[in-house]
Amino acid sequence: MISFLDLAKLNNRFRNDIDTRIKAILDRGWYLQGEENEQFCEHFAEYCGTKYALGVASGLDALHLIIRAHGFGGGDEIIVPANTYIATILAISENGCTPVLVEPDLATYNIDPDRIENAITPRTRAIMAVHLYGQAVQMEKIWALAKKYHLKVFEDCAQAHGACYQGKRVGNLSDAGAFSFYPGKNLGCMGDGGGITTNDEELYTKLKAIANYGSHKKYHNLYKGMNSRLDEIQAAILDVKLAHLDADNARRREIALFYRNHINNPLVTLPQTYDEDAAVWHVFVVRTPRRDAFQQYLTAKGIQTIIHYPLPPHKQPAYAEWNERCYPITEKIHAEVLSLPLSPVMNDEEARFVADTVNEWQG
Ligand SMILES: *Cc1c(COP(=O)(O)O)cnc(C)c1O
């Protein structure tokens, strides 16, 4: 059986370092907002190339906090790709903002920059770029639109830790970047965790206070804040794993390249990248009109796959008000995509077996 992602195997490579760091936390008896969090945030900001990084409780919280700190609400509109993971959209609507869905580009699965301008109205406040499946959005046109219409730009980097655009890492391409450290992400902890990157000192200070009960000083509350913090154990685990992120992403690239060079089944459309540095291959998404049959075939051959995602946000019961809408590109993606196994701990034989098995599929 080739598992989609063997998390135990992935994390056990760092067992000794993680053990040592967790023991030190047990000895110190300090569990929140301590030196582990401080050190990891410093290292993560340095890695992303930003001035600041803030540890928070999840990727959803990171997105929520960025919107909240800008004071957006009351029907303010935020542009977002229609095929993103639901969390991006939840963060917008839970702030009282309106998500404005824009179709993706079928070649990259990222928001189609040429469709954004039509979606801008006098109520538009921001564009949320989502670096989906591990590939950085081509930001140039988004920056130009933001400048023209005085909009903020945010990034959802939950699937793209370390991906680059024009030599800069994601999280450093906008006003603020939101990261998830959910276990299965390219940089994942052993529970929930999230982070925010920014170069804006004022924004950083505000985010930090809002995430800590709105308090900038103990027992003094500047904002009606929330509790969203990265704990010391998760921060220590992330700090250990951050040192290996580039090597892990390089191995992901190697496997993705192998797949793209060896899979040649005409029934299966392979993912494209506009630049090898742009993609960190969080998932390797192929497309075929007979997706469900393809998945059953692979399962029978012992290859575990996942659908990212089976139902688009506008077809979810939670957004019943959108269910009648039609986004044909998004719907085509959700009907046809399948993610093949790809992880830093997969070996060459496993990758070859996956490629050969895909090639033998007759539809
Ligand atoms: C995982 C993910 C999130 C949410 O992160 P959590 O840490 O699970 O809250 C947000 N956006 C995208 C694109 C994601 O993949």
The ligand as an SDF file (V2000), in Angstrom:
LIG
                    3D

 15 15  0  0  0  0  0  0  0  0999 V2000
   -5.4130   24.1500    5.4340 C   0  0  0  0  0  0  0  0  0  0  0  0
   -5.8960   25.3890    4.7990 C   0  0  0  0  0  0  0  0  0  0  0  0
   -6.4420   26.4500    5.5450 C   0  0  0  0  0  0  0  0  0  0  0  0
   -6.8130   26.3270    6.9960 C   0  0  0  0  0  0  0  0  0  0  0  0
   -5.8060   26.0190    7.8670 O   0  0  0  0  0  0  0  0  0  0  0  0
   -6.1520   25.3840    9.3000 P   0  0  0  0  0  0  0  0  0  0  0  0
   -4.8560   25.4330   10.0200 O   0  0  0  0  0  0  0  0  0  0  0  0
   -6.6310   23.9950    9.0600 O   0  0  0  0  0  0  0  0  0  0  0  0
   -7.1900   26.2380    9.9310 O   0  0  0  0  0  0  0  0  0  0  0  0
   -6.7470   27.6290    4.8990 C   0  0  0  0  0  0  0  0  0  0  0  0
   -6.5680   27.7620    3.5820 N   0  0  0  0  0  0  0  0  0  0  0  0
   -6.0850   26.7620    2.8170 C   0  0  0  0  0  0  0  0  0  0  0  0
   -5.8940   26.9940    1.3480 C   0  0  0  0  0  0  0  0  0  0  0  0
   -5.7380   25.5420    3.3880 C   0  0  0  0  0  0  0  0  0  0  0  0
   -5.2720   24.5460    2.6220 O   0  0  0  0  0  0  0  0  0  0  0  0
  1  2  1  0
  2  3  1  0
  2 14  2  0
  3  4  1  0
  3 10  2  0
  4  5  1  0
  5  6  1  0
  6  7  2  0
  6  8  1  0
  6  9  1  0
 10 11  1  0
 11 12  2  0
 12 13  1  0
 12 14  1  0
 14 15  1  0
M  END
$$$$
